[in-house]
């Protein structure tokens, strides 16, 4: 009897999902990427405002990561115009927005793009409607939009009263089904408030995570964001995610043990800090930690037309190392 193909679902957005999917696509699994739809910065934000389309940026990165098309096609999807009226726009974002207009539905447009790119697996927008992220701080200040959240550095100092999406939206039915059917659900890595948390604010996602029999894994970020998650430890992230889910569902956490180059740490210490692993902080951990060298040694390069390049992480996971660790979880008796 042929071995049953394992079903793996990822939840996130941004460059973290691109990295994760780039590694996972090399394995014989059924892969589904659920992607945040709260992005409103850079090229994505302009297209949302001017065309009234749903945000294509995070979806475009996932499609590119899973693409089995030619190298030139993948490069085309990430190409940014550096001059003229299209300066700053990604070709892939323009393609997805055009497909949404042609088909009349963003998810259908994504499916058509998946065919063009011959992707391994599926890319699923977490919701089919336009949503905006709002964050109310304890001093009464209201931050409107994911891009404003990304650029606000008083979040940790002031404290968050509540976070919510407006309008309230229900999850994509396919996203819910994939979570319920999964063998493994992988959360992160990625900007917590911008790429991870918004997925749990969509009605139906947390409920599906409560019900699924899948093993739920969190890929702990490498660095904290100054002004937002200062001094957060691995345990702090896990506790926050479990609170969003409404149940202690995280069973495993991957944690990088390799220290980045000292010069790189110094270069970005004003923007981010390495996340610490505290051995004795939480003796009642309900999850197991998988510690390994997960650090990428490659230098990240971004187009000079990328308006939010300065906000992207340069200390990053290695896609192949992380995928290798995650695949061991699916082996019998490993969890």
N, C-alpha and C positions, 0 to 999 in steps of 0.2 A: 504494500500500500504506500502510495506517495505521501511524503511528509506534508502536513498542512502548512500552507504559506502563512506566516505570522503577519498580523495587521498592526502597523505602527502609525500613530497619530502624533503630530507635533503641534504645539500651540505657541504662538509668538508673533514676531514681526521684525522688520528691519534687517540689519546686517547679521544679527544673531541667527535668524532663521535661514538666511542664505548660506552661512557657514555650516550649520547643522545639516541641512538638506544636501549640500554638496558632498558630504561624507556618506550619508545614509543611502543615497541613490545607488551606490555601488553594490549593495547587498540584495539578495533575493527575498525581498519583503514586499508586502502591499503597503504603500506609503501614502499618507494623506496629510497635507499641511493646512491647518486652520490658521487663518491670518487676520490680524487686527485690522479694523477699518476706521480707526480714529485719526490716522495721520492727516495733518493739514498744513505741513510745512513744505518749503522749497517748491519744486516743480509741481508736486502733487497738490499743494495748497492753491497755486495759481489756477490749475486746471479745474479744481473743485469750484472756485469762485467764478471763473469766466465761462465754463461750459456746463456747470451744474452736474458734473459726473461724480461718481464715487471715487475715493482715493485709490489710484493705481500703484503707487510706489512700492509698498510692501509686497503686494501680489506679484508685481513685475520681478522683484528680486527672487521670490520663491520659484516662479516659472523659469527664470534663467538658471537657477541652481539645479533644477531637475531636468533641464533641457538635454535631449539627445541629438539635437540638431548640430550643424557644422559650427566650428569655432567662430567663423565670421558672423553667423546668426546670433550667437551668444554675445559677441562683442557689439553687435548692432543693438541688441536689447539694452545694453548698459551705456551706450554712447550718449554723451551730453553735448549739445550744441554750445559752442563757445563764443558765438558772435551773432549779431543780428537780432531780429525780433524773437527768435526761438532760444536765445541764450539762456542757459541754465536748465532747459527742458531735456529730459531723457527721451530718446526715441521710443523706448519700450512703454513709457507712460503715455505718449501720444498714441501709440498703437492700441493700447488697452482702452483709452478713452474713445477712440474712433470705433472700436468694436462694440463698445457699450452703446454708442449712438446708432450703429447699424442694426444691432440685434434688439435694441430696446431694453436690454437687461444686462447688468454688469456681470452676474454669474455666468450667463450664457456666453458673453463676450470672453470671459476667462477660459471657458471650455474650448472656444474656438482658437484662442491663443495657444492653449495647451496642445491642440492638434498641429498647429503651425510649427511649434517648437519640439514636437515629438517628445513630450516630457515623460519621465518615469514617475508614475503615481498621479495624485490629484492635488490641485491647489484650490482650497475652499474658503471664500470670504466668510468671516464669522457671522456677518449679517448682510442682508440684501438691500438694506435701506441706509440712507445717509445718517450718520451719527456724529455728535460732537462731544468731546470730553470736557467735563467741568470739574473743577476742584475748589471747594470752599475751605479756606483756612480758618484757624481758630480765632484770628483777629477780625474776621468778617470779610476779608478780601476774597474776591471770586476770580479764579483764573479760568479763562475761556479758551478752549482749544488745546490740542496736543502740542502744538508748536509753542504756545505760551507756557505750558507746563514745562516743556523741555528747557526753556530759557529763564525759568524762575528759580532763583537760588535762595529763597527764603522759606522753602517748604519745610525743611527739617527744623529750622530755628523757630518758626511760628507754630508748626503743627497742622495736621489735616483734620478738619471736622468731618468732612465727607467727600466722596468722589462719586460722580454719576454721569450717565450719558443722557443727552437730550437730542431728540426725543427718546423715550424708552422704546427699545426695539427687541424683538424676539430673534433668537439665534436661527441661522440657516438650518433647515431641517436635515440637510445632508451632514452638516457638521455634528449635530447631535447624534445622528445615527452612527457616524463613524466612531465617535467616542464610546458609545455603548457597545459597539462590536469589537473594539480594539483589544489587542493582547498587551500592548505597551503604549502609554501616553507619555510624551516627553514635553515638558514645559521649559521654555527658555533655551539658551541664555538670551538676554536682551535688556534694554532699558526698562526697568521695572514699571515706572509710572507711565511711560509712553508706549511700550510694545507688549508688555505682559498683562498688566492689570486690566486694561480696557477690554480684553477678551472675557474676563470674568464678570464684567458689568453688563454684558449682553444676556438677556433672560434666556435660561435654558442650558447654558454652558456649565455653570457650577452644579446644577441639578444632575446633569449627565455625568459629571465627574464623581458625584456622590454615589451614583447607581452602578457605574461600570465596574466590571470585574478585572479590568486591565491593571497591570502594575503601573503606578504613576511615579515618574521620575522628574526631578528638578535638576537642571544643569545650572549650578551656581555660577553667577557672574564672576569675572576676574577682578573687576574694580567697582568701587562705589562712585556715585556722582556727587561732587562737591555741592553743598547747599540743598541736597535732596535726600541722599541716603548715607550721609556722613556716619562713619563708625558702625555701619550695619555689619553684623557678622552673618555667617551662613545661616545660623539659627533664626536670626531676625527675618531673613527673606522667607524661609520655610514657614515660619509662624504667620507672616502676612498672607502668603498664598493660601495656607490652610484656612485662615479666617475668611478670605474671599470665597473659597469653595464652600465653607460652612461645615467642614468636617476634616478630620486629620487624614487626608488621603495620600499625601506624599510618603512613599515607602522607601525610596532610594534617592540619594543626592550624589551627583558627581562633583568632585572638588579638585581643582588643580593644585599640584604641589610644587611645580617648577616656578622659580622666581624669574621675572623678566630681567633683561639687561639693566644694570644700574643707571646707565645714561637715559634709557627710555623711561624708567620710573621717575627720574629727576625732571625730565622734560615735561611730563604730564602730571606731576604731583600737585600742581595748582588746580587742576581740573578733576582729578580722580585719585582715589587711594585704593591700594590693594585690599581685598576682602580677607579678613582674618578667620582662621579656624581656631575656635577656643575649645580645647579638649574637655575642660571640666565645667563649662558654663551651664550646660543643660544635661544633667544626668538622666533625665527622663525622656530622652529622644525616642520618638516612636518610629524612627526611620534609620536606615543603615546608610553610612557614608562610604562611597567608593573614591578613594584618594589615588590620583595618578598624575603623571605628567601629561597635561592637556594643552600646553602652551604652544602657540604658533611662533616659529622663528622668522616668518616672512614679514617684510615691511609692507604696510598697506599704502596704496596709492589711490588718490582720488582726482577727478578732473578739476581743473581750476574753475570750471563753471558750476561746480557743485556748491550751491549756496549754503548747505548745512554740513559741509565736510569737517569743519572745525568741531562739530558736536559728535562726530563719530569716534568710536574707540580705536586706538592704535595698539593697545595691548589686547590680543585676541586669542580665542581658542584655535586649535588646529582641527580642521574638519575630520581628517582621517583618524587621528588619535581618539577624538571624542566618539565617533561612530563605532570604532572598534570596541570601546568600553561598553557602549550601549547595547551592542549586539551580543555581548556575553551574557547580558541579563536575560535574553530570550532562550539561552541554553537551559535544558532541563536541570532542575535542582540548584540553579544559581541564585534564586531569591526566596 
